[in-house]
Amino acid sequence: DCIFECAQQMIGDFVMLCVACMAAHTFGNLLAPFGFPAITLFLGFGALSGPFVLNLVPRAAFGRLTWINDVALGFIGLSAGGKFHINEMKDSIRAVLLVLGGLTLVTWVGTVVSTYFFGALYIPFLGHLAPAETLAAVLLLACLAVARSPSSAIAIIEEMHAKGPFTTTVFAVTVLMDVVVVLMYTFTLLVVDQLTEDSSMSHGAAAEN
């Protein structure tokens, strides 16, 4: 009974998601003549279909549809890898590394500084944390802020049939940024674990005194 009920709920959620996707595609075709990129329209309609506006896909359905994220991530990875041609990158490798380094550095430093000093104004829970815990949360947020979306880049490149040095550079930076984010996130977790452990020991010592 439980398996049947769960399957029934998942199928219902999947049907509603398919309806939202078909509506987004139709909506995108209607506005495409006005020069709107399809990916922007899809994202906008997705926001409208979510639990905060039309509620076509309710919040309770998110947990039952996580398998779609897994399938989509695999497809995005294969698509990005299939378009990642080393031969085309040879002439622009220096530009790719410069843009990648500059984008990573500026985004990370800007996020750390602005969030650490002003984050409590728009992220309330930061104001209730100890300095070490605040720094840990800020480092995680900065790491996530560096991430970019290969799927959006692929969609726009395919839609516009874009080719050339600029397209190659943008796509290479977007794909390599995911590698950088994974490495940064792994290192950041080590730092965060140390910061939170030290903060917990400090709280414990203060409580004993």
Kinemage of the C-alpha trace (Angstrom):
@kinemage 1
@onewidth
@group {chain A} dominant
@subgroup {mainchain}
@vectorlist {calphas} color= white
{ca asp a 1} P 0.000 0.000 0.000
{ca cys a 2} L 2.788 2.397 0.916
{ca ile a 3} L 4.663 1.705 -2.335
{ca phe a 4} L 1.486 2.184 -4.386
{ca glu a 5} L 0.620 5.417 -2.573
{ca cys a 6} L 4.144 6.836 -2.973
{ca ala a 7} L 4.228 5.867 -6.658
{ca gln a 8} L 0.826 7.481 -7.178
{ca gln a 9} L 2.005 10.713 -5.562
{ca met a 10} L 5.223 10.747 -7.599
{ca ile a 11} L 3.347 10.131 -10.862
{ca gly a 12} L 0.929 12.956 -10.044
{ca asp a 13} L 3.807 15.322 -9.302
{ca phe a 14} L 5.606 14.254 -12.483
{ca val a 15} L 2.475 14.889 -14.579
{ca met a 16} L 2.138 18.395 -13.122
{ca leu a 17} L 5.825 19.038 -13.845
{ca cys a 18} L 5.328 17.898 -17.448
{ca val a 19} L 2.338 20.237 -17.776
{ca ala a 20} L 4.456 23.118 -16.428
{ca cys a 21} L 7.289 22.250 -18.857
{ca met a 22} L 4.930 22.134 -21.855
{ca ala a 23} L 3.363 25.422 -20.805
{ca ala a 24} L 6.834 26.968 -20.451
{ca his a 25} L 7.750 25.777 -23.951
{ca thr a 26} L 4.547 27.264 -25.404
{ca phe a 27} L 5.085 30.471 -23.452
{ca gly a 28} L 8.645 30.657 -24.780
{ca asn a 29} L 7.536 30.195 -28.389
{ca leu a 30} L 4.972 32.989 -28.040
{ca leu a 31} L 7.531 35.498 -26.774
{ca ala a 32} L 10.516 34.337 -28.838
{ca pro a 33} L 9.687 36.724 -31.743
{ca phe a 34} L 10.212 39.626 -29.333
{ca gly a 35} L 13.870 38.661 -28.901
{ca phe a 36} L 13.698 36.964 -25.489
{ca pro a 37} L 16.155 34.038 -25.063
{ca ala a 38} L 14.269 30.792 -24.496
{ca ile a 39} L 16.259 29.880 -21.371
{ca thr a 40} L 15.251 33.173 -19.706
{ca leu a 41} L 11.584 32.519 -20.435
{ca phe a 42} L 11.853 28.949 -19.141
{ca leu a 43} L 13.421 30.147 -15.883
{ca gly a 44} L 10.779 32.856 -15.502
{ca phe a 45} L 7.905 30.452 -16.094
{ca gly a 46} L 9.515 27.979 -13.716
{ca ala a 47} L 9.490 30.625 -10.993
{ca leu a 48} L 5.809 31.327 -11.719
{ca ser a 49} L 4.947 27.608 -11.604
{ca gly a 50} L 6.593 27.103 -8.216
{ca pro a 51} L 5.015 27.155 -4.752
{ca phe a 52} L 5.393 30.916 -4.306
{ca val a 53} L 3.085 31.971 -7.198
{ca leu a 54} L 0.902 29.513 -9.154
{ca asn a 55} L 1.821 26.439 -7.063
{ca leu a 56} L 1.576 24.095 -10.069
{ca val a 57} L 4.469 22.169 -8.577
{ca pro a 58} L 4.014 22.350 -4.761
{ca arg a 59} L 6.860 22.355 -2.267
{ca ala a 60} L 5.944 18.846 -1.099
{ca ala a 61} L 6.734 17.524 -4.583
{ca phe a 62} L 10.372 18.621 -4.517
{ca gly a 63} L 11.571 15.668 -2.479
{ca arg a 64} L 9.775 13.183 -4.733
{ca leu a 65} L 11.236 14.687 -7.913
{ca thr a 66} L 14.910 14.882 -6.916
{ca trp a 67} L 15.703 12.036 -9.331
{ca ile a 68} L 15.016 14.460 -12.191
{ca asn a 69} L 17.866 16.656 -10.905
{ca asp a 70} L 20.209 13.662 -10.948
{ca val a 71} L 19.268 12.769 -14.533
{ca ala a 72} L 19.515 16.412 -15.632
{ca leu a 73} L 22.948 16.855 -14.051
{ca gly a 74} L 24.232 13.809 -15.889
{ca phe a 75} L 22.818 15.098 -19.181
{ca ile a 76} L 24.314 18.563 -18.588
{ca gly a 77} L 27.710 17.021 -17.840
{ca leu a 78} L 27.646 14.910 -21.007
{ca ser a 79} L 26.473 17.862 -23.127
{ca ala a 80} L 29.161 20.144 -21.725
{ca gly a 81} L 31.859 17.535 -22.219
{ca gly a 82} L 30.721 16.862 -25.781
{ca lys a 83} L 31.106 20.543 -26.687
{ca phe a 84} L 34.411 21.006 -24.876
{ca his a 85} L 36.940 20.775 -27.739
{ca ile a 86} L 40.550 21.120 -26.633
{ca asn a 87} L 41.716 21.971 -30.152
{ca glu a 88} L 39.484 25.054 -30.239
{ca met a 89} L 40.746 26.153 -26.825
{ca lys a 90} L 44.452 26.177 -27.638
{ca asp a 91} L 44.409 29.664 -29.083
{ca ser a 92} L 42.382 31.125 -26.210
{ca ile a 93} L 43.782 29.236 -23.212
{ca arg a 94} L 45.492 32.345 -21.812
{ca ala a 95} L 42.294 34.382 -22.026
{ca val a 96} L 40.327 31.529 -20.439
{ca leu a 97} L 42.692 31.288 -17.468
{ca leu a 98} L 42.767 35.065 -16.961
{ca val a 99} L 38.973 35.374 -17.055
{ca leu a 100} L 38.565 32.299 -14.857
{ca gly a 101} L 41.033 33.570 -12.250
{ca gly a 102} L 39.703 37.124 -12.248
{ca leu a 103} L 36.069 36.057 -12.047
{ca thr a 104} L 36.758 33.605 -9.238
{ca leu a 105} L 38.860 36.066 -7.216
{ca val a 106} L 36.543 39.067 -7.581
{ca thr a 107} L 33.387 37.076 -6.853
{ca trp a 108} L 34.861 35.225 -3.869
{ca val a 109} L 36.493 38.263 -2.242
{ca gly a 110} L 33.488 40.493 -2.905
{ca thr a 111} L 31.070 37.956 -1.424
{ca val a 112} L 33.226 37.316 1.661
{ca val a 113} L 33.719 41.016 2.457
{ca ser a 114} L 30.160 42.174 1.750
{ca thr a 115} L 28.478 39.229 3.478
{ca tyr a 116} L 30.712 39.249 6.560
{ca phe a 117} L 30.181 42.943 7.265
{ca phe a 118} L 26.673 43.511 5.884
{ca gly a 119} L 25.192 40.018 5.629
{ca ala a 120} L 23.189 40.304 8.843
{ca leu a 121} L 21.086 43.027 7.179
{ca tyr a 122} L 19.634 40.607 4.599
{ca ile a 123} L 20.452 37.185 6.134
{ca pro a 124} L 19.053 37.485 9.687
{ca phe a 125} L 20.534 34.296 11.149
{ca leu a 126} L 24.087 35.580 10.602
{ca gly a 127} L 23.515 38.163 13.302
{ca his a 128} L 23.019 35.406 15.905
{ca leu a 129} L 26.262 33.538 15.188
{ca ala a 130} L 29.655 33.788 16.829
{ca pro a 131} L 32.404 35.421 14.712
{ca ala a 132} L 33.972 32.066 13.787
{ca glu a 133} L 30.585 30.607 12.846
{ca thr a 134} L 29.761 33.701 10.805
{ca leu a 135} L 33.026 33.357 8.918
{ca ala a 136} L 32.279 29.679 8.264
{ca ala a 137} L 28.848 30.508 6.826
{ca val a 138} L 30.294 33.356 4.752
{ca leu a 139} L 32.988 31.099 3.266
{ca leu a 140} L 30.364 28.570 2.181
{ca leu a 141} L 28.205 31.297 0.632
{ca ala a 142} L 31.209 32.734 -1.206
{ca cys a 143} L 32.088 29.314 -2.578
{ca leu a 144} L 28.550 28.857 -3.900
{ca ala a 145} L 28.529 32.390 -5.339
{ca val a 146} L 31.458 31.482 -7.590
{ca ala a 147} L 29.435 28.727 -9.315
{ca arg a 148} L 28.116 29.286 -12.833
{ca ser a 149} L 25.527 27.445 -14.956
{ca pro a 150} L 26.841 25.386 -17.883
{ca ser a 151} L 23.259 24.507 -18.827
{ca ser a 152} L 22.385 28.162 -19.442
{ca ala a 153} L 25.521 28.690 -21.515
{ca ile a 154} L 24.833 25.580 -23.590
{ca ala a 155} L 21.193 26.611 -24.147
{ca ile a 156} L 22.091 30.115 -25.321
{ca ile a 157} L 24.942 28.910 -27.549
{ca glu a 158} L 22.663 26.323 -29.175
{ca glu a 159} L 19.793 28.758 -29.622
{ca met a 160} L 21.931 31.513 -31.133
{ca his a 161} L 24.170 29.093 -33.092
{ca ala a 162} L 27.098 31.053 -31.677
{ca lys a 163} L 30.657 30.258 -32.751
{ca gly a 164} L 33.997 31.967 -32.497
{ca pro a 165} L 36.748 32.870 -29.989
{ca phe a 166} L 34.420 34.709 -27.611
{ca thr a 167} L 31.952 31.804 -27.485
{ca thr a 168} L 34.786 29.325 -26.935
{ca thr a 169} L 36.209 31.437 -24.105
{ca val a 170} L 32.858 31.897 -22.366
{ca phe a 171} L 31.983 28.225 -22.615
{ca ala a 172} L 35.413 27.084 -21.419
{ca val a 173} L 35.292 29.438 -18.432
{ca thr a 174} L 31.785 28.251 -17.521
{ca val a 175} L 32.727 24.568 -17.651
{ca leu a 176} L 36.086 24.940 -15.890
{ca met a 177} L 34.410 27.034 -13.201
{ca asp a 178} L 32.559 23.913 -12.053
{ca val a 179} L 35.897 22.164 -11.515
{ca val a 180} L 37.173 25.155 -9.553
{ca val a 181} L 34.012 25.240 -7.417
{ca val a 182} L 34.304 21.543 -6.545
{ca leu a 183} L 37.918 22.000 -5.437
{ca met a 184} L 37.078 25.200 -3.539
{ca tyr a 185} L 34.107 23.574 -1.823
{ca thr a 186} L 36.224 20.629 -0.661
{ca phe a 187} L 38.873 22.933 0.776
{ca thr a 188} L 36.234 25.253 2.269
{ca leu a 189} L 34.582 22.354 4.107
{ca leu a 190} L 37.903 21.552 5.797
{ca val a 191} L 38.253 25.177 6.933
{ca val a 192} L 34.598 25.360 8.043
{ca asp a 193} L 34.917 22.146 10.082
{ca gln a 194} L 37.930 23.591 11.878
{ca leu a 195} L 36.211 26.935 12.530
{ca thr a 196} L 33.024 25.375 13.896
{ca glu a 197} L 35.009 22.894 16.008
{ca asp a 198} L 37.045 25.716 17.555
{ca ser a 199} L 33.853 27.707 18.153
{ca ser a 200} L 32.186 24.734 19.874
{ca met a 201} L 35.222 24.227 22.118
{ca ser a 202} L 35.170 27.929 23.023
{ca his a 203} L 31.447 27.767 23.899
{ca gly a 204} L 32.055 24.626 25.977
{ca ala a 205} L 34.918 26.240 27.890
{ca ala a 206} L 32.838 29.357 28.523
{ca ala a 207} L 29.923 27.261 29.807
{ca glu a 208} L 32.199 25.386 32.227
{ca asn a 209} L 33.564 28.656 33.606
